[in-house]
């Protein structure tokens, strides 16, 4: 279980990156609609993973992740300057797998809803016979 110190650092990372994205501090045009969902730092505080969700399909997702990973030096520097951590974790940006699963489930539900009128109509026809 992560200590309170780790949770605070993870919270700072999420908040600061979200703010940088909102204020358009990162000028890379590949970074579009990105939402920072959570962060995880290693026990030695030297590395961290930042989990994001990105709107726009697989191509835009890969492009945005490349842009974020290219800007990680800038992002780490800003966080280090603002908070004076002994170690500012080297960040790696990843698409959140939970968000991917949520999108897949949503797609399945949408398909079911589209097929549902057809299923109900067929059930009514067989009941009348």
C-alpha positions as CSV (number, residue, x, y, z in Angstrom):
1,X,0.0,0.0,0.0
2,X,1.3,3.4,-1.0
3,X,2.2,5.8,1.8
4,X,0.6,9.2,2.2
5,X,3.8,10.8,0.9
6,X,3.5,8.8,-2.4
7,X,-0.1,9.7,-2.7
8,X,0.7,13.4,-2.3
9,X,3.4,13.3,-4.9
10,X,1.1,11.4,-7.4
11,X,-1.6,14.0,-6.7
12,X,0.8,16.9,-7.4
13,X,1.9,15.3,-10.7
14,X,-1.7,14.8,-11.9
15,X,-2.7,18.3,-10.9
16,X,0.3,20.0,-12.4
17,X,0.2,18.2,-15.7
18,X,-3.5,18.7,-16.0
19,X,-2.9,22.4,-15.4
20,X,-0.1,22.6,-18.0
21,X,-2.4,21.0,-20.5
22,X,-5.3,23.2,-19.7
23,X,-3.2,26.4,-19.9
24,X,-1.6,25.2,-23.2
25,X,1.9,25.4,-21.7
26,X,2.9,22.4,-23.8
27,X,3.0,23.7,-27.4
28,X,3.2,20.3,-29.2
29,X,0.3,20.3,-31.8
30,X,0.1,16.5,-31.5
31,X,-1.3,16.8,-28.0
32,X,-5.0,17.3,-28.4
33,X,-7.8,16.3,-26.0
34,X,-5.9,14.7,-23.2
35,X,-7.2,14.0,-19.7
36,X,-4.7,13.0,-17.0
37,X,-6.4,10.3,-14.9
38,X,-3.8,9.1,-12.4
39,X,-0.1,8.8,-11.7
40,X,2.0,6.1,-10.0
41,X,5.5,6.7,-8.7
42,X,8.1,4.0,-8.0
43,X,9.2,3.4,-4.4
44,X,12.5,5.2,-5.0
45,X,10.7,8.2,-6.5
46,X,12.9,8.2,-9.5
47,X,10.4,7.0,-12.1
48,X,6.7,7.5,-12.6
49,X,3.9,6.5,-14.9
50,X,1.2,9.0,-15.9
51,X,-2.0,7.4,-17.1
52,X,-4.1,9.5,-19.6
53,X,-7.1,9.2,-21.7
54,X,-7.1,10.7,-25.2
55,X,-10.0,11.4,-27.5
56,X,-9.7,10.8,-31.2
57,X,-9.0,7.2,-32.1
58,X,-5.8,5.1,-32.2
59,X,-3.9,7.3,-34.5
60,X,-4.4,10.5,-32.5
61,X,-3.8,8.5,-29.3
62,X,-0.4,7.3,-30.5
63,X,0.5,10.8,-31.8
64,X,-0.5,12.5,-28.4
65,X,1.4,9.9,-26.4
66,X,4.5,10.5,-28.6
67,X,4.1,14.3,-28.0
68,X,3.7,13.9,-24.3
69,X,6.7,11.6,-24.0
70,X,8.7,14.1,-26.1
71,X,7.7,16.9,-23.7
72,X,8.4,14.9,-20.5
73,X,11.7,16.8,-19.9
74,X,9.9,20.1,-19.9
75,X,7.1,18.7,-17.7
76,X,9.5,17.2,-15.2
77,X,11.5,20.5,-15.1
78,X,8.4,22.5,-14.4
79,X,7.2,20.2,-11.6
80,X,10.7,20.1,-10.1
81,X,11.0,23.9,-10.2
82,X,7.6,24.4,-8.5
83,X,7.9,21.8,-5.8
84,X,11.6,21.3,-5.2
85,X,11.4,17.5,-4.9
86,X,14.7,15.8,-4.0
87,X,14.1,13.7,-7.1
88,X,11.6,14.7,-9.7
89,X,10.5,11.3,-11.2
90,X,11.3,10.5,-14.8
91,X,7.8,10.3,-16.2
92,X,6.4,7.9,-18.8
93,X,3.0,8.6,-20.4
94,X,0.7,5.7,-21.0
95,X,-2.9,5.3,-22.1
96,X,-5.0,4.1,-19.1
97,X,-6.0,0.5,-19.7
98,X,-9.1,0.9,-17.5
99,X,-10.3,3.7,-19.8
100,X,-9.8,1.5,-22.9
101,X,-11.9,-1.2,-21.3
102,X,-14.6,1.3,-20.4
103,X,-14.7,2.5,-24.1
104,X,-14.9,-1.1,-25.3
105,X,-17.8,-1.8,-22.9
106,X,-19.6,1.4,-24.0
107,X,-19.2,0.3,-27.7
108,X,-20.7,-3.2,-26.9
109,X,-23.7,-1.5,-25.1
110,X,-24.2,0.8,-28.0
111,X,-24.3,-2.2,-30.4
112,X,-26.8,-4.0,-28.1
113,X,-29.1,-1.0,-28.1
114,X,-29.0,-0.8,-31.9
115,X,-29.9,-4.5,-32.2
116,X,-32.5,-4.4,-29.4
117,X,-35.5,-3.2,-31.5
118,X,-34.8,-6.0,-34.0
119,X,-34.8,-8.6,-31.2
120,X,-38.0,-7.2,-29.6
121,X,-39.7,-7.1,-33.0
122,X,-38.8,-10.8,-33.7
123,X,-40.0,-11.8,-30.2
124,X,-43.4,-10.2,-30.8
125,X,-43.7,-11.9,-34.2
126,X,-43.0,-15.3,-32.7
127,X,-45.4,-14.7,-29.8
128,X,-48.3,-13.9,-32.3
129,X,-47.8,-17.2,-34.2
